[in-house]
Amino acid sequence: YRPISQHSTAQFSDQLHNTVQYSTVPPSTDKMSKEPPTATSEVRPRHAFDVSRLEAYLRTSGVTQIATPLRSVRQFEGGQSNPTFWLQDASGDEFVLRKKPPGKLLRSAHAIEREYRVIRALQPTRVPVPETILLCEKSSVIGTPFYVMRMVHGRIFRDISLSTVPAPERPLIYGAMNRTLVDLHQVDLAAAGLLDYGPPGNYYERQLARWSKQYRASVQVKPRTGSEDHSAAQRTEQLIQWLNDRVPTDNAVTLVHGDYRLDNLVFHPTEARVIAVLDWELSTLGNPFSDLAYNCLPYHLPEGFPAVGGYGKNVTEKHIPSEEAYIREYLHAAGVQHVDRVLQYWPFYMAFSLFRAAAILEGVRARATQGNASSSTAAMVGALAVQVVDCALELIAKVQLPPQQCSAQEAHTSLIPGLSKRATELLERVRVFVEEKVIPGEAVFEKQQALLPSRWHIPPIMEHWKKQARRTGLWNLWVPAEYAPAAGAGLTNLEYAHLAEMMGRSPLASEVFNCSAPDTGNMEVLLKFGTEKQKQRWLQPLLSGEIRSCFAMTEPEVASSDARNICTTIVRKGDHYIVNGRKWWTSGAGDPRCKISIVMGKTDANADQHKQQSMILVPMDTPGVRIVRPLNVFGYDDAPHGHCEVLFEDVCVPVENMILGEGRGFEIAQARLGPGRIHHCMRLIGVAERCLEAMCERVLSRKAFGGRLARQGTIVADIAHSRADIDQARLLVLRTAHMIDTVGAREARNEISMIKAIAPLMTERVVDRAIQAHGGAGVSDDFFLARAYTIARTLRLADGPDEVHRMVIGRRELAKTVKRMQAKL
């Protein structure tokens, strides 16, 4: 960044008092001589806390950067959300403490934990942020959770028009703000550990739902009265509807700040350079244009507008870049290709930003009525919400942006019961990805694999697909709703069933979207039962697709369909466990990216039969772990994934690797097989559909005995049987998914058993008919059918033997009859 020219440095020194929030005092070698920042005051009574308790916590938490006792604690002025305090320690060093406000808070608001996490993650990146010191999530220390960061000395411009700054320097400051935003949006999410920082797609749809809900909740805190205020609510609902009808299909995913504006940036004391980006409370993963539009709010608000500010008219005369120039500068620096499309949808981006600002202001008004807002001007700021909505309505009235039109395909899928608008859009995007990239690329995958040093290396096309899927928000689609936005898409099981069916059309597709077994089941175990350390070490890399995993349960020496037979031992020895046993059909163990295994074994052979088993995390590079051989399935080695025999000989792992606790293995297994129980069944529907389509295409193109095969009655009957079989199985899959969503996996046990018995057998029959119609070609590797048959037949064992599922179904049916008969007595 270009420094400020020499001739204006003196002018800047005279003007600092008009622009600086944190401190007008430059860093000094005499720390004890520092005065408090001019924008601070005594701590307001409502936000006062016990400083001695804070000091005690700092001493016992292992923090070495802050010397106690504290010399001074003051509160920064303003701040409509989280109260912020200036601390000076015993040595004169300065820090900033941010805490949640007291009182009843709206759900999901004031997320200082997320704020701390993102600031900490950005420390090594190009995005300038303060140094984080500590996070305390306990309310017992100072009343609410808080975090501490090091003080950053510099300038914060409250006057967004920079009227006190020399005119030649203003474009440099706006340019620095613009370039910092580009840097923010180009953060490598995987390297920063932020891939799970928010749901990876459908940002505007999610944000519209969130802010609409928050706006309505705020209005209900203390409803406005009078016909004028009722009209204001109607105008806001009109704006919400306009936005919902015009959500753009652009699904770029980056880190977004959520409140990116001039006064949330700290500039160098004498250079036009951003040295810290502040206030990350609203940050998430989302569409980068949301930040850009929010940054451009002053172009659409009247001059002097409180809180956010407005440029007013004739911006270029004030040496402020025009809105279009500012947008184009960003798009050029960010390397955005479709500039015209961005400009076409700019009214939407802008109207949404105005609406969100209105929702935030309405929240401030709600907190003011409850006495929770951290600024004395909160009530006045909240009253501005209506004015912002009117600015948005004035903007959209000037443009012609028609509602989004759905295609015939979208219209068809939108009729699927249980599929939300968002899930429908995701389904279409997954369909396009699978049909246009993955299935045509299956041959490329095999060719690349043949050229590698061995079949146990990863063809480059797979990593290419995964990067595309992650970048476009098609990632971790399996993650249940209760764990979003922390980890994934947050779909219901019913919604995910449709997506899994589409992935089932190719054996490669599930991995592309980070939705393949056994990783999904293992990640679900860690999401539900993992410690924070286990999650950090293993869950985060799995969610980001950096590593893969395996699940070691089945053993060659015993009938493992009854898990009570498992013989592998897990014996505690001091601070470690020693694992000994032989496993096989350990799917995924052959993958070079497989770094962790969840191993099931016995910790106490004398305990109750369902309390003997435990599950423990075993890194695959631990001494004593040996892959004996890969196992072929009907001649397929399924490389580079593989199904392996694995030997565990005196494998020593720390006690902290135990999942949930000793004797909890069956409990974990039941949870692991909750939603994950039917993922295979969902995918099998897709396998069957692809095979039926291949059969129809084959019989329409082949002739025998004087006519096309499609004219043969037996062929037509087989097609009809396959169609009916697939649709019946699909309906049972969807019913089972719906029951898991509504009454839980335990109440859906019968349906789960039924679909696990029906789906593989149905698929096997459909594939068999398709093979028959293809003749000799059907059992060759030239077509998908032989592989599909292997998949279906194997799952009649891998997901539990048919006999076990039928036994469970029959016993429960008999139990119901016995109960009914007893009731008649």
N, C-alpha and C positions, 0 to 999 in steps of 0.2 A: 504493500500500500504506500502511496505517495505521502511524504510528510508535509505538514503545513509549512508554507513558505516563510522565510525569515522575517520578511517585512511585516507580517501580521502576528508574529508571536507575542509581541508586547501587548497588542490589542486583546489577544486571547487571554493573557494573564489578568487583564483588567476585567474581563467579562466572565471569568470562571464562576463568580458567586451567583450569576444568573442561571447557570446551567448545571451545576454539580449537585447531585443528591447525596452521595455517600460521604465525600470529604472534599473540602477546599484546601486541605493541608497536604502538601506534597510529602512523600516519604522522607523521614528524618532519621539521622543516625542516633538522635536522642529520643528513644521510644517513649520515655516517660513524659516528654513535653507535649505529646499530641493532645489536641483538643477534640471533643466529640464532633462528629459531622454536623454541619449546620441544619440538616433536615431531620434532626432527632429532637426528642423532648423526653421529659420524665415518663416513665412507664405509666400508661393509663390504668386506672384502678381495675377496670374489668379484665385487663390482660396481665395484671401483676402475678408474679409467682415467687416461690421461696428460693432465693438465690443460693442459700446455704445448701439446699438439697441438690441443686444443680452442681455446685462445687464438689459436693461429696460424690455425686455420680461421676463427674469428670475424673476424680482421683482414683476411683475404683474400677473404671472401665478400661484402663490401660492407655488412655490418651496422653501422649507426651508433648503434643504441640501447644497445649494450653496450660499455662502456669497458674495455679490457684494460690491465694484467693483472687477473685476477680476485682479489679479496681473500679470498674464502672459498668453499669447496664442501663441502656437507654433504648427507647422505642423509635423506630423510623416513622415519620409522618406518612399519611396516605395509606395505600394498601387496602384494597377492597376484599381481600380474601384471607390470606394467612398472615397473622401478626408477625412482624419482623423486628429484630432487636440488634443493637450494636453492643458488642462485648469488648472490653479491654482487660487483658489478663494482667497478672502481677508483674510481668516483664515489659508491659507496654504494647504487646502484639494485639492486633485487632481482628475480631471475628464477627460473623453475622449468624444469628440464630433465627430460624424460621420454625414456627409451630402452628398446629391446627388451632383454630379459634375455639373458645369454650362454647358450651351449649349444644342444643340439638342441631345437627347438620343434615343437609340433604345427602342422600346416598350417593356415593362415588365422588362427591366434591371434596376439595381440600386434601388431595392425595399427596401429602408431602413425602411419603415413602417412595413413590414413583419419581418424584422430583429429585430426590437424593440419588436414586439408582441411575437415572439418565445422566446427571451431572458427573457422577463418578465414572460411568462408562465412557464419557466423552473426553476424559482427561488426556488420553494419548492421541486424540484426533486433531484435525485442523480447526475444529470448532472451539473457540476460546470460552472456557468456563472457569469458575472459581475452584480452588482446591477444596475438596471435601475433607472433613475431619471425622465426623461420626454421625450415626443415625440412632436415635432412641425411639423405639416403637411403644414404649411403656407410657401409660398415662400417670403412673404413680410418682414420677420424678417432678415434673412441673405442671401437671394437670392435664396435658395433652401430648401426643407424640411430637417430636421435634428433630431437627438436624442442625448441624453446625458446619459452616464453611469459612474459609479464610476471607478476610476483607480484601476487596479489590479497590484500589484508589484510582479514580479517573473521573471522567465527566459523564453525566447523564443529562440529556437534553429534554427538559420538560416542555419547552416551547418547540413543537415539532416543525414550525416554520423557520426555525433558526434565525429569528429576526435580529438577535444580538450578535450573530456570527458574521464576519465579513462575507460579502456576497460571493467572492471567488472561491471561498472554502466550502460553501454549502453543497455544491455538486459532489465534492470529494467525500463528504460525510454520507450523503445518500448513496453514493457508489459503494462505500465500504459496507453499509448496511445491506445492500443488494448482494454483494459478493459473499458476505458471511452467510446469508440465507442459502446461496448456492452450495457453499461448503457444507452447511448443515444437511441439505438434502442429498449430498453425495457421500454421506457417512456409510461405510461398509457395515451393515447391520450384523452380519455374522461375526466379523472381527471384533465388533464392539459388544457382542453378547446381547444384542437387542432384538433378535429375530422373534422372540416371544413377547415383545413389549406391548403388543396389541394385535388384534385380529389382522391378518395380512391383506384383506381386500374389502371391497364394498364400503369404502370409507364414508362416502357421502350418505349412503343409505343408512349406515349405522349412526352417523352423526345427526342426521335429521331426526331419527327416532329418539336419540338421547336428548337432544336439546328441546325437541317438542315436548317430551315427557317432563324434562326439568322445568321448562317454561310453564306448563300446565300445573305442575306441582307447586311452583312458586306463586302462581295466581291464586291457588286454593289456600295458601297459608293465610292470606287475608284478602279475600276477593275484593276487587274494585267495585265501586257502587256508582250508580247514575247511568243515564242513557249514553253519555259520551264515552264513558269507560267501557260500557258494553260494546259500543261500536268499535272501540280500539281492539278489544278481544276478537271481534269478528274479522277485523282487518288483518290481525296477526294470523288467524286461522286461514284466511285467504292466501296469505304469503306462504304458509306451510304447504298448502295444497299445490300452489304453483311450483314450488321447489320439488315436491314429491313427484310431480308429473314430468319433470325435466332432468332427472338425475343422469349425468353423462355416463357413458360406458367406459370412459378412460379409467383404467385400474392400476395406474402407476402407484407403487408403494415405496415410501421412504420414511425416515424419521421426520415427524412434523412437530414444530414447537407448540403451536396452538394459540400463542398470544404474542406473535412476533411483531414488535413495533419499536419505534425509536427509543422510547423511554424505558424499554427493558434491555437496553444495551449499554454497556459501560465502554466509553471511548478513552483512548490514550490521552493523558493530560495535554499534550501539544501536537499530536498527530491525528490525522483522519483515519484512525485504525481502531477496530473493535477489539477490546481486550477481555471482555466477558459478556456472555449472554445469560440473562437472569430469568427467573420466574418460569420454571418448566412445569408448573402444575398441570397444565392441559396437554402436555406432550403425549404422543402416541405414535403408532404407525398409521400412515394415511396418505392421502393425495397431496403432493407438494404444492399444488395450485391453491390449496386452502390457506397455506401460510402466506403465499404471495398476495392473495386477495385480501386477507386480513391486514397485511402490511399496507395495502392500498386504501384502507377505509377512509383515511383523511381526505382523499380526493372526492369523496361522496358525502362528507359531513360539513356542516357550516363552520366557518372560521370561529375559533374559540369554543368549539363544542367541548363540554367538560369530559374528563376522564380519558377519552380516546383522542380528542383533538380533531381539527379540520383545517385544511389548507385554504378554503375559500376559493374565490375566483382568481383568474389571471396568475396561475402558479408560475409560469415561465418568467413573468416580470419579477417574481420573488427569487429567481434563480433556483427554483425547484424543478426537477425534470417533470415533463408531462407524464400522465399515467401510462399512455401507450409507450413512450420512450422507456419508462422504468420497467414495464413488462417485457419489452423487447430486449432490453439489456440483460434481464434475468434469463430469458429463454435462450439467448445467444450464449451466455456464459455456461448455462446448464446443458447445452447441446441438444435442446428440444427440437425435434424435426418438424412436427406438425403445428407450426406457428399459427396458421390460419384457423385451424380447428380450435386451438386454445382461445384465440380472440373471438371466435364465434360463440363459444360457451362462456366467455368472460362475464356476461350479465348474470348467469347462474352462479358462478363462483362468487361474484360480488354480492348478489342478493343473499346468498347463504351466509356470507360473513356478516352482513348487516343483521340478519335474523339471529345469528348466534350471539352477536353483541347485545341485541335486544334481550335475549334469554338470560344472558349473564347479568345485565342491568336489572332485569326483573327479579333475579335471584338476590341481588344486593338489596332491592326494595323489601323482599321477603325477610331477609336477615335483619334489616333495620327494624321491621315491625316486631321481631322477636328479641331485639337487642344484641344480635350476634355479629353484626358487621363490625369490621375493625377500623372503620373510618367514621369520623363525625359527620362527613358529608354523604353518608351512604343513602339516606332517604332521598336527598336531592338527586343523586345519580340514578337511583332506581326509577325515578319519575321520568327519566329521559327515554325509557324503553320504547314508548309509543312513538316518539319522534324518530327514532332509528327505523322502526317498522315503516313509517311513512316515507322515509328516504328510500327504502328498498322498493316499496310499491311505486314510487315515482320513477325509479330506475327501470323496472320491468315494464312499465307502461310505455316506455319509449322504444322497446325492442320487439322484434318478431322472432321469438324462439319457440317453435311448436313443441308440443309434448312429444316424448319419445314414443315412436311407433314400434310395436313388436312384430317380428317376422312370423311367418306361418308356423315355423318350428317352435318359436317362443309361445305363440298362441296355443299350440297343441300341448306343450309341456305345462303351461300355466293351468291347464285343467286337471293336472294330477292332484288328487286329494292329498292334503297335508303338506303341500310344497309352498312355502312363502315366496314372495317376489324375489327376495335375495337368493334363496336356494334355487329358484328357477333359473335365475341368471347364472349362478355358479354351475348348475347342471349343464347349461348350454355351453359354457366356456370349457368345461371338462370334456364334453362331447366333441367339440371342435378340436381340442388338443389331442385327444385320443385318436380320433378318426383321421385327422390331417397330419399329425406328426408321429405319434407312437406306432400305430399299426403299419403305416407305410415304412417306418424306420426299423421294423423288426428284422428285415433282411440286412439292413446296414449294421445293426447290432451284431448279427451273426458273422458278417464278413469282418468287422473290426475285431471280434473275439478270435477269429481264426488267425489273424495276423499278430496277435499278442504273444509274448513269450510262453504263456500258458493260459488255459481256459479260466484260471482263477485270478485273472486280472480284470479290471473294470473297463469295458469299452468306452471310449471318450464320449460317445453320443449320449450315454446315460447321464453323465454329469452335466452335459450341455442341456438336456431336457430339464433336469432338476433345477438348474439355474434359471431357466425360462419360467418354470412353474412358480418358483419362489418369488421371482421378480414381479410376476403378474398376480400375486395373491392367491394362487392355487396351491396352498401349502398347509399341511397339518389339518386337512379338512375333517379328519376323523375325531378331533378333540371334542369331548362332550361340552355342552353348553355351560355346565357349572365351573369349568376351568377356563373359559374365555372371559375377558380378553387376554388373560395371562399367557395362554399357550396356543390358541388356534382359532378356528372359524366359529366355534360355538353353535354348530347345527344340532338339531334334535336327531335322535336315532332314525326317526321316520324320514327326515330330510336327507340324512347321510346315506340311507339305503338306496336312494335313487342315484346318487353320485357313485357309490360303490358298484352298483350294477354296471354303470358306464365304464368304470375302471376294469371290471372283470372281463371286458372284451379283449384285453391283451394281457398276457402274463407279466409284461414289463410295466404296465401303467401304474399300478399301486405305488411302486417305489418312486416313480417320477414325482408324485404328489406327497411323498413322505407318509404314505398311508398303508405300508405293507407290513405283513406279519413276518417275524414275531415282534418287530419293533413297536407296533401300536399297542399290543398287550403289555409289553415291558414298560413303555412310557406311561401307560395308564396306571400300572402298579406304582411307579415312582411318583406320579402326580397325586395318587391317593394316599400312599403310605410312606413315601420316602422322607428322610430327614432333609433339612436344608442343605446339609453338606452333601448328601447323596444326590440331591437334585442338581446342585451346582456342578458336581463332578461328572455325573452321567446323564441326567435328564436334559440339561441345556444342550450338550453336543448332539444328543439324539434328536431333539426338537429342531435343531438347526441343520440336521442332515450331515454333520461332520463325521459321525461314526455310525456303526450299526451294532446290533446286539443279537444274542441267541437265548433260547430258553431250554434248559437241560432238565428234563423230567423223565422221559421214557427210558427204560433199562432193558437190555437184552436177556437178562437172566430171569425176569419175572413178568407176569401178565400186568403190564402197566396201565391197562384200562381201569384197574382198581388201584388207585394211587396209594392205598394202604400197604401195598406189596413192596413199595420202593425200598431199596436196601442201602443206598448211598448214605454215608454217615457224616454228620457235622458235629464235631466234638470240640468243646471249649477247652482251651489250654491257656490260662492266664488272660492276656489281653487279645488273644487271637482264637480263631476257629480253625480246626484242621479238617479238610474235606477229603473223603476217600470214596470212590465209586466209579462205575462205568456207565455212561449214557450213550444212547444212540438215537437216530432220527432227530438230532439237534440241528434244526433248520437254521441256516444262516451262519453256522460256525465256520464254513469254508470261505466266507467273504473276507478278503484282506482288510476290510474296514471294520470288521467285527471286533470290538474292543472289550465288551463286557457281556457276561452271561449271568442270568438268574438261575441258580441251581436249587432244585428241591431235594431235600434229604432229611434224614431223621436226626433230631437232636436228643430225643429221649424215647427209647424203645419201650419203656415201662409206663409211659403216660397213657391216658385215654387214647383210643385208636385214632381219633381225629385231632389229637394234640401232640402227636409224635413228630409231625412233619414241620419243617421250617423252610424259609426261602432266604438265600444269601447271595450277595453280589460277589462274583468272582471275576476279576479282570483276566482276560484271555492270555495276557503275557505273564501271569503269575507262574513261578516255577512249579512244576508238577502237573500243569495242564498240557495235555498232549492230544492232538487230533490224530486218531488212529487211521482213519480212512474215510473217504466220502462214500456214501451209499447211493447206488443208482435206483431209480424208480422206473420200472419197465424199460430199462436201458438209458434213461435220461439222467444225467448227473446234476442238472439244474445249476450248473456253474454260471456265474461265480458265486451264487448264493449257497447252494449245496445243503445236503442233509448228512451230517457226519456222526461217526462214532467218536466219542471223546472220553479220554481217560483222565480221572482226577486222582493223583497219587500224592498223598501227604501235602495237599495244597493248603498253604497257610495264608489266611486273610484276617485283617483286623476285626475286632468285635463290632466296630461301628458299621461294618458291611451287612450286618444282620438287618433284614427288613421287618419292621413292625415289632419283632420280638420272637423269642423261641416258642415253638408250638403253634404259631399263627399261620402255618403254610396253607392249610385247607381254607382258612378264612380268606387269605390273599387270593388263592386259586379261584374261589367263587366270585370274588370281586373282579379279578382279571378276566373271567369268562362272562362278565355281565354284558355290556354292549358288544364287546369283542367276540362274544359267542356267535353272533350272527353275521359278522363281517364276511366270513367265507361264504355263507349262504347268499348274502347280497351279491357278491361277485359272481357266484355260480349262475345267477340269472343272466348276467351279461355274457358269460361263456356260452350258455345255451342259445341265447339270441343270435350270437355271431355264427354259431354252427347251423342254426335253422336258416339264416340268410344265405349261407354258403350252399346249403342243400337246395334251396329254391333257385338260386342262380345256376347251379349245376344242371338240374333237371330241365330248366328252360333252354339250356344251350346244347344239350346232348340228344342225339337221336339213336333209336334202337327199334328194331322190329317194325320199321316203316313209319315211325312217328317220334315226336319228342317224348322224352321220359315223363314230362309233366302231364302227358295225356294218359298215363297208366293209372288205373284206379288205385292200385296198392300204394303207389307213390303219393297220390293226392291224399289218401287216407292217413299215411304216415305224417305228412305235413300237418294235417288237421289235428292229429293226436299230439304232435309236438307243440303246436300253437296252444292247445288247451292245457297241456301239462305245464308249459312255462307260465301261462297267466295264472293258473291255480297256485303254483308255487310262489309266484311273485306276491299275490294277495296275502298268502300266509306269512311271508317275510315281512310285508308292510304291517300286517296286524300285530306280529310279534314285536316289531320295532316300536309301534304305537303303544303297546302294553308296557314295554320297558320304560318308555317316556312317561307314562301316566301312572302306573301302579308299581313299577319297579321290576327288576329282573327276577326277584324271588317269586312274585305273584305270576310272572310270565313263564315259569319253569316248564309247564306242560307244552306251551307253544314253542318254546326254545327247543325242547326235545323233538317235537314234531318236525320243525323245519330242518333241524340238523339231520334227521332221518330221511326227509323227503327231498330236499334240494339236491344233494349229491346223486341220489338214485334217479331223480327226474333228469338231471343233466346227462347222466350216463346213458339213459334211454334216448334222449334227443340226439346226442352225439353218435350213438350207434346207428340210428336211422340215417343220419347224414353220411356216415362212413359207407353204409350200404348203398346209398344213392351215388356215391363217388366211385364205387368199385374198388379196384386195386389202388387207385390214387388216394383213397381215403385212409389207408394204413401206412402211407409213405410220409416222409418229412416234407414233401412238397406243399402240403396243406396243413392248416392249423389243427385238423381233426384228431390226429393221433395224440398230439400234445394235450388237447382238450380232454380226451378220454382218460389220459393218465391223471390229469388234475381231478376230474370228477371221481374216478375210482379210488384214488388215494384218500380223498376227503371222506369216504365212507369208513375210513379207519382213523385218519389223523384228527378229526374233530370228534372222536369217540365212535366206537363201533355201532353199526345200525342196531345190533341186538341189545345193546345197553339202552339206547334211546327208546326202543320199542318196549323194553322191559319197564322202564320208568313210566312211559305213557300208560301201559296196560295196568300197572299196579295202582296208579292214581285213579284211573277210571273205575277199577274194582273198588277202591276205597270210597269213592263217591257213592257207588251203588250200595255198599254196606251201610254207609251213613244214612242213606235214604231209607233203606229197609228198617234200620233201627228206629228211625223217627216214626215209623208207622206202628211200632209195637206199643 
